[in-house]
Amino acid sequence: MRINDKMKVRTVAGENIVIMQDASGSDMTRVVALNESALLLYNALAGREFEVDDIVRLLTEEYEVNETDARKDAEAWVSEMKKNALVC
């Protein structure tokens, strides 16, 4: 899978948000907030193909989390990203 390159992360009022970019600029009707770990994954994986195993590796390297919990979190992150059309 790959992060949708039409999406851009911006910091607004201290929140990291993703907004959809289109030909006319931005669609502010769809805004997704990213917490610290979601932003870490988004930035680390942007511009390249990745799998759930890549996310698990990033989580276990960055945080004190075991592989089982990291996989559960990775699958939840991918599910939310897909639901919001942030990955394809």
mmCIF file of the C-alpha atoms, coordinates in Angstrom:
data_MODEL
# 
_entry.id   MODEL 
# 
loop_
_atom_site.group_PDB 
_atom_site.id 
_atom_site.type_symbol 
_atom_site.label_atom_id 
_atom_site.label_alt_id 
_atom_site.label_comp_id 
_atom_site.label_asym_id 
_atom_site.label_entity_id 
_atom_site.label_seq_id 
_atom_site.pdbx_PDB_ins_code 
_atom_site.Cartn_x 
_atom_site.Cartn_y 
_atom_site.Cartn_z 
_atom_site.occupancy 
_atom_site.B_iso_or_equiv 
_atom_site.pdbx_formal_charge 
_atom_site.auth_seq_id 
_atom_site.auth_comp_id 
_atom_site.auth_asym_id 
_atom_site.auth_atom_id 
_atom_site.pdbx_PDB_model_num 
ATOM 1  C CA . MET A 1 1  ? 0.000   0.000  0.000  1.00 0.00 ? 1  MET A CA 1 
ATOM 2  C CA . ARG A 1 2  ? 0.990   3.625  -0.290 1.00 0.00 ? 2  ARG A CA 1 
ATOM 3  C CA . ILE A 1 3  ? 0.010   6.908  1.373  1.00 0.00 ? 3  ILE A CA 1 
ATOM 4  C CA . ASN A 1 4  ? -2.206  8.950  -0.923 1.00 0.00 ? 4  ASN A CA 1 
ATOM 5  C CA . ASP A 1 5  ? 0.083   11.678 -2.296 1.00 0.00 ? 5  ASP A CA 1 
ATOM 6  C CA . LYS A 1 6  ? -2.882  14.043 -2.708 1.00 0.00 ? 6  LYS A CA 1 
ATOM 7  C CA . MET A 1 7  ? -2.947  14.411 1.066  1.00 0.00 ? 7  MET A CA 1 
ATOM 8  C CA . LYS A 1 8  ? -0.760  16.905 2.913  1.00 0.00 ? 8  LYS A CA 1 
ATOM 9  C CA . VAL A 1 9  ? -0.072  17.218 6.631  1.00 0.00 ? 9  VAL A CA 1 
ATOM 10 C CA . ARG A 1 10 ? -0.328  20.693 8.116  1.00 0.00 ? 10 ARG A CA 1 
ATOM 11 C CA . THR A 1 11 ? -0.028  21.923 11.695 1.00 0.00 ? 11 THR A CA 1 
ATOM 12 C CA . VAL A 1 12 ? -2.968  24.111 12.680 1.00 0.00 ? 12 VAL A CA 1 
ATOM 13 C CA . ALA A 1 13 ? -3.383  25.440 16.219 1.00 0.00 ? 13 ALA A CA 1 
ATOM 14 C CA . GLY A 1 14 ? -0.921  22.835 17.470 1.00 0.00 ? 14 GLY A CA 1 
ATOM 15 C CA . GLU A 1 15 ? -2.753  19.913 15.833 1.00 0.00 ? 15 GLU A CA 1 
ATOM 16 C CA . ASN A 1 16 ? -1.319  17.833 12.991 1.00 0.00 ? 16 ASN A CA 1 
ATOM 17 C CA . ILE A 1 17 ? -4.055  17.473 10.412 1.00 0.00 ? 17 ILE A CA 1 
ATOM 18 C CA . VAL A 1 18 ? -4.309  15.933 6.962  1.00 0.00 ? 18 VAL A CA 1 
ATOM 19 C CA . ILE A 1 19 ? -6.269  17.796 4.330  1.00 0.00 ? 19 ILE A CA 1 
ATOM 20 C CA . MET A 1 20 ? -7.157  16.654 0.835  1.00 0.00 ? 20 MET A CA 1 
ATOM 21 C CA . GLN A 1 21 ? -5.502  18.588 -1.968 1.00 0.00 ? 21 GLN A CA 1 
ATOM 22 C CA . ASP A 1 22 ? -7.379  18.878 -5.249 1.00 0.00 ? 22 ASP A CA 1 
ATOM 23 C CA . ALA A 1 23 ? -7.066  20.930 -8.416 1.00 0.00 ? 23 ALA A CA 1 
ATOM 24 C CA . SER A 1 24 ? -8.793  23.912 -6.839 1.00 0.00 ? 24 SER A CA 1 
ATOM 25 C CA . GLY A 1 25 ? -6.747  23.849 -3.641 1.00 0.00 ? 25 GLY A CA 1 
ATOM 26 C CA . SER A 1 26 ? -8.075  22.091 -0.577 1.00 0.00 ? 26 SER A CA 1 
ATOM 27 C CA . ASP A 1 27 ? -11.225 20.351 0.520  1.00 0.00 ? 27 ASP A CA 1 
ATOM 28 C CA . MET A 1 28 ? -11.565 21.521 4.120  1.00 0.00 ? 28 MET A CA 1 
ATOM 29 C CA . THR A 1 29 ? -14.655 19.388 4.618  1.00 0.00 ? 29 THR A CA 1 
ATOM 30 C CA . ARG A 1 30 ? -12.396 16.369 5.194  1.00 0.00 ? 30 ARG A CA 1 
ATOM 31 C CA . VAL A 1 31 ? -9.847  16.882 7.921  1.00 0.00 ? 31 VAL A CA 1 
ATOM 32 C CA . VAL A 1 32 ? -8.126  14.078 9.841  1.00 0.00 ? 32 VAL A CA 1 
ATOM 33 C CA . ALA A 1 33 ? -6.095  14.754 12.988 1.00 0.00 ? 33 ALA A CA 1 
ATOM 34 C CA . LEU A 1 34 ? -2.933  12.708 13.562 1.00 0.00 ? 34 LEU A CA 1 
ATOM 35 C CA . ASN A 1 35 ? -1.536  12.028 17.002 1.00 0.00 ? 35 ASN A CA 1 
ATOM 36 C CA . GLU A 1 36 ? 2.232   11.747 17.568 1.00 0.00 ? 36 GLU A CA 1 
ATOM 37 C CA . SER A 1 37 ? 2.560   8.076  16.605 1.00 0.00 ? 37 SER A CA 1 
ATOM 38 C CA . ALA A 1 38 ? 0.244   8.394  13.583 1.00 0.00 ? 38 ALA A CA 1 
ATOM 39 C CA . LEU A 1 39 ? 2.311   11.354 12.374 1.00 0.00 ? 39 LEU A CA 1 
ATOM 40 C CA . LEU A 1 40 ? 5.534   9.375  12.868 1.00 0.00 ? 40 LEU A CA 1 
ATOM 41 C CA . LEU A 1 41 ? 4.161   6.563  10.693 1.00 0.00 ? 41 LEU A CA 1 
ATOM 42 C CA . TYR A 1 42 ? 2.756   8.954  8.091  1.00 0.00 ? 42 TYR A CA 1 
ATOM 43 C CA . ASN A 1 43 ? 6.083   10.765 7.708  1.00 0.00 ? 43 ASN A CA 1 
ATOM 44 C CA . ALA A 1 44 ? 8.186   7.578  7.723  1.00 0.00 ? 44 ALA A CA 1 
ATOM 45 C CA . LEU A 1 45 ? 6.035   5.855  5.095  1.00 0.00 ? 45 LEU A CA 1 
ATOM 46 C CA . ALA A 1 46 ? 5.171   8.753  2.777  1.00 0.00 ? 46 ALA A CA 1 
ATOM 47 C CA . GLY A 1 47 ? 6.414   8.366  -0.770 1.00 0.00 ? 47 GLY A CA 1 
ATOM 48 C CA . ARG A 1 48 ? 7.016   4.621  -0.697 1.00 0.00 ? 48 ARG A CA 1 
ATOM 49 C CA . GLU A 1 49 ? 5.270   1.279  -0.773 1.00 0.00 ? 49 GLU A CA 1 
ATOM 50 C CA . PHE A 1 50 ? 4.815   -0.393 2.611  1.00 0.00 ? 50 PHE A CA 1 
ATOM 51 C CA . GLU A 1 51 ? 3.180   -3.333 4.353  1.00 0.00 ? 51 GLU A CA 1 
ATOM 52 C CA . VAL A 1 52 ? 1.853   -3.879 7.868  1.00 0.00 ? 52 VAL A CA 1 
ATOM 53 C CA . ASP A 1 53 ? 5.199   -5.493 8.788  1.00 0.00 ? 53 ASP A CA 1 
ATOM 54 C CA . ASP A 1 54 ? 6.945   -2.178 8.012  1.00 0.00 ? 54 ASP A CA 1 
ATOM 55 C CA . ILE A 1 55 ? 4.608   -0.400 10.415 1.00 0.00 ? 55 ILE A CA 1 
ATOM 56 C CA . VAL A 1 56 ? 5.183   -3.023 13.109 1.00 0.00 ? 56 VAL A CA 1 
ATOM 57 C CA . ARG A 1 57 ? 8.946   -2.553 12.744 1.00 0.00 ? 57 ARG A CA 1 
ATOM 58 C CA . LEU A 1 58 ? 8.654   1.230  13.026 1.00 0.00 ? 58 LEU A CA 1 
ATOM 59 C CA . LEU A 1 59 ? 6.484   0.986  16.130 1.00 0.00 ? 59 LEU A CA 1 
ATOM 60 C CA . THR A 1 60 ? 8.732   -1.511 17.922 1.00 0.00 ? 60 THR A CA 1 
ATOM 61 C CA . GLU A 1 61 ? 11.828  0.537  17.091 1.00 0.00 ? 61 GLU A CA 1 
ATOM 62 C CA . GLU A 1 62 ? 10.342  3.840  18.271 1.00 0.00 ? 62 GLU A CA 1 
ATOM 63 C CA . TYR A 1 63 ? 8.242   2.757  21.254 1.00 0.00 ? 63 TYR A CA 1 
ATOM 64 C CA . GLU A 1 64 ? 8.571   0.189  24.031 1.00 0.00 ? 64 GLU A CA 1 
ATOM 65 C CA . VAL A 1 65 ? 5.900   -2.092 22.634 1.00 0.00 ? 65 VAL A CA 1 
ATOM 66 C CA . ASN A 1 66 ? 5.942   -5.821 21.904 1.00 0.00 ? 66 ASN A CA 1 
ATOM 67 C CA . GLU A 1 67 ? 5.347   -7.130 18.404 1.00 0.00 ? 67 GLU A CA 1 
ATOM 68 C CA . THR A 1 68 ? 1.837   -8.437 19.159 1.00 0.00 ? 68 THR A CA 1 
ATOM 69 C CA . ASP A 1 69 ? 0.614   -5.060 20.402 1.00 0.00 ? 69 ASP A CA 1 
ATOM 70 C CA . ALA A 1 70 ? 2.470   -3.240 17.610 1.00 0.00 ? 70 ALA A CA 1 
ATOM 71 C CA . ARG A 1 71 ? 0.745   -5.433 14.997 1.00 0.00 ? 71 ARG A CA 1 
ATOM 72 C CA . LYS A 1 72 ? -2.669  -4.734 16.536 1.00 0.00 ? 72 LYS A CA 1 
ATOM 73 C CA . ASP A 1 73 ? -1.939  -0.993 16.482 1.00 0.00 ? 73 ASP A CA 1 
ATOM 74 C CA . ALA A 1 74 ? -0.536  -1.182 12.938 1.00 0.00 ? 74 ALA A CA 1 
ATOM 75 C CA . GLU A 1 75 ? -3.639  -2.936 11.643 1.00 0.00 ? 75 GLU A CA 1 
ATOM 76 C CA . ALA A 1 76 ? -5.877  -0.385 13.374 1.00 0.00 ? 76 ALA A CA 1 
ATOM 77 C CA . TRP A 1 77 ? -3.826  2.480  11.856 1.00 0.00 ? 77 TRP A CA 1 
ATOM 78 C CA . VAL A 1 78 ? -4.097  0.986  8.371  1.00 0.00 ? 78 VAL A CA 1 
ATOM 79 C CA . SER A 1 79 ? -7.848  0.473  8.819  1.00 0.00 ? 79 SER A CA 1 
ATOM 80 C CA . GLU A 1 80 ? -8.370  4.121  9.804  1.00 0.00 ? 80 GLU A CA 1 
ATOM 81 C CA . MET A 1 81 ? -6.096  5.349  7.022  1.00 0.00 ? 81 MET A CA 1 
ATOM 82 C CA . LYS A 1 82 ? -8.051  3.311  4.457  1.00 0.00 ? 82 LYS A CA 1 
ATOM 83 C CA . LYS A 1 83 ? -11.399 4.463  5.879  1.00 0.00 ? 83 LYS A CA 1 
ATOM 84 C CA . ASN A 1 84 ? -10.296 8.062  5.328  1.00 0.00 ? 84 ASN A CA 1 
ATOM 85 C CA . ALA A 1 85 ? -8.757  7.369  1.873  1.00 0.00 ? 85 ALA A CA 1 
ATOM 86 C CA . LEU A 1 86 ? -5.276  8.252  3.159  1.00 0.00 ? 86 LEU A CA 1 
ATOM 87 C CA . VAL A 1 87 ? -3.753  5.035  1.809  1.00 0.00 ? 87 VAL A CA 1 
ATOM 88 C CA . CYS A 1 88 ? -4.348  3.230  -1.430 1.00 0.00 ? 88 CYS A CA 1 
# 
